[in-house]
Amino acid sequence: MLDALEIVTTVVVGVMVGVEFSVAFVINPILNALPEDSGQLGRAHGGRMLGAVMPFWYIGSLALVGIWAAAGWHHHGAGLVVTAGTLLMVSVIMSILLLVPINNRGKTWTPDNRPADWKQQTKRWDGLHYIRVAIIIGAFALLVAALA
């Protein structure tokens, strides 16, 4: 049973990392290169779509890692799993305090109602997102190492 939990958790976290990596290094650069207001409208739509899913994914990933840590406490790699959980907790706190407020504003923006500093807010979100991606990649790497 622990083996199945380890595999499911690693896959769930790994796919989340892939999505967030893709947002940072594929989707947003594509949106930024679109003409006129298309990129901002695309970001607003992405903020609504992913903003609805990611809270469950982040909390669910953290919960799975917590269950793995508890169930495998006396097994090899438990310290790595706990450390991965700590990193995921940091990513959740960072998301709630820093990224979600910007996303909640950005997902409502249109060319007619966006604030004058919308580009600065978008750049701030991107910078924070790069840090969050690095954190969750670290968590994922620790989970993979715990399996070895």
Buried (B, 14 or more C-beta within 10 A) or exposed (E): EEEEBBEEBBEBBBEBBEBBBEBBEEBBEEBBEEEEBEBBBBBBEBBBEBBEEBBEBBEBBBBBBBBBBEBBEEEEBBEBBBBBBBBBBBBBEBBEEBBBEBBEBBBEBEEEEBEEEBEEBBEBBBEBBEEBBEBBBBBBBBBBEBBE
